[in-house]
């Protein structure tokens, strides 16, 4: 295969109907732990939620016990992007998943009966 041509997905992954939600990414070969599957999201102001999703990012589903995790690009990179890496060996036929943490969802503030706002921990 010509290595200079764009490949939307790694050769070991396909899109199929998912029991989790809609469509998902599935291993068609065994994938070793620590494998870099490629770029899933690129930070780009002006797009929805300020991210562009690649096919990897568009089809990967959430799990509280994922078999993949995101790795952010290094600080010297011109673009901020995230690559997906496997957390463990993934078996042929298994769906690839990640814990969704990319988009910042703020918790609503609660107002005390006295009408005063409680102190907010800025680190949350």
N, C-alpha and C positions, 0 to 999 in steps of 0.2 A: 504494500500500500504506500502511496506517495505521502511521506511525512510532512510535506510542505502545505498540504491541503487542510483546511479547517475541519475539525471533527467536533460536532456538537456534544457528543457523549464519548466517554472512553469505550474502547472495544469490548470491555467486560460488562457493560451496562446497557439495558434497554428500558423503554417505557412500556408499562403494562397497566391494566386495570388493577387498582389497589383495594384491598379490604379495609384500609385505613381511611382513605378519602380519594375519590376520583381516580386519578392516575398516579403512579409512583415509579420509582427507579428500582429495577431488579437486577441482581447479579446473574449473568449467564455463564459465568465461570467462577471458580473460587477466587476470592480476592484477599490477599494477605493483609494482616494488621499493618497499619502505618502507610498504606498506599495513598498517594496523592491522586485524587480522582479528577482534579482540575478546578477551574474557577466557577463559583456558584453565584456570587453577587459582586457588583461593582458599584461603589459609591459615586453618585452623579446627581448633584443638585438640580432640581427641576423635574425629575422623574418622580413617580408615585413613591412616597416614603423615602425619596432621595436615593433609591437603589435601582439598578438595572439587573434583572435576573437572567442568567444564562439558562439553557435547558436543564443543567444540573440543579440550579436554584429554583427553577419553575416547577419541577416535578418531584423534588424530594419532600417527603412527608415528615411530620412531627412524631416523635416518640419520647416518652419520659425515660426510656431505656434505649437510647440510640446506639447505632453501630458506626456512626460517623460524627465528626466534629468539625467546626470551622476554624481555619487558621487565617488570621489577618496578615495582609502584606506588610513588609518591613517599612519602617518609618521613612527611609530614603526613596521609596517608590513614588513615582509621579502620580499614580492612581492608588486609591485605597480599594482593595478587593479582598475577597475571601475565597480560599480554596477548601475543598472538602477532603478530609483524610479519614480513613477507617480506624476505629478505635480497637478493633479486634479482627480476627479472621472472619470473613463473611462467606457463607456457603452459597454455592450455586442455587439459584431459585429464591434466595432470601431478598426481602425488600430492604433497600438502603434507607435509613432514617437519620434525622438530626433533631436535637432539641432546639425549637424555635426560640432564639434570643436576639435576633437581629434588630427588630423594630422596637423602639423605646415606647412602652406603654406605661403611662403614669397612673398611679393609684389616685382615685378621687380623694380630696381632703374631706375630713369629717369635722363638723362644727359641734362644739360642746353645747349643752343645754344653756349655758350661761351666755352663749353667743360669741365666745372667744374661740379663736382657732388654736388648736394644739400646736406645739412646736413641731416643725417638720425636719426630719433627718435628711439633709441634702445628699447623703451617700446612697440612698435607696435607688 
